[in-house]
Amino acid sequence: MLMRIVLLLAMGGLLAFGDGVPDLAPARDKQDRAALDKLVAEFRVVAEKQPNDAEALYRYALARSYAAEVAVEVHDKVQGKGNAEAGIRVAEKAVSLKPNTAEYHRILGTLCGQVISSNGLAALTYGKCALAEVNKAIELDPKSSANYLSHGVGNYYLPASFGGGVELAIKDFQKAISLDPKSADAYLWLGVALRKEKHNAEAHKALMKAVELNPNRVWAKQQLDKTPAQ
């Protein structure tokens, strides 16, 4: 187990920040929580053995974020919150070690937003982190589609009274798509946000595009099925 993770870490130079770990996205797409839990445990071992290795910490935080994402999708708010909070502590350490790495700020902001998605009252504690960290990521890397996607998710879950809101989220998702027209996740979240604003026809079209770009994403298919075409 440990050797497999060490080999993945050794590949870090071949993976652009944001590409993540090869095993994580497929497990997320299939909502395979057992596989994600296993990956979280494996990356935790490496992070604990390398507490001053920012990349090892980041990858563990990323695994926690994927696990939190799926937990929220299946309405397990307890596990969603637990994974996100555990990831925050690790991501904060990665940011402190390499404060000029945009992706580390992005994942920290994403994790803060995921706590809010599991518990709206958490906006009082995590709202500032959710947007400020992703804002910093955008400042460091303004051409990253993933940064605007994370900013949009943060705005989607953050109440307007805390500086967020669905209208702002829609603009973020559209910006993410303009930077990466093949971002299935950006189309997915654009569809979810448009549906919340009662723009069902546009939402349906965006979700169809998300499924076309990534037909393995279970949650995208679920959202498409529940979205009227008119």
QUIQUIGI-V914937 format. One record per helix or strand. SS is the DSSP state (H for helix, E for strand). FROM is the first residue (numbers start at 0). LEN is the number of residues. Records with the same first field share a line. If there is no record, write none. Layout:
SS = FROM-LEN  FROM-LEN
//
This chain:
H = 1-13  21-8  32-17  53-20  76-21  101-17  119-21  144-13  159-3  165-14  183-13  199-14  217-8
//
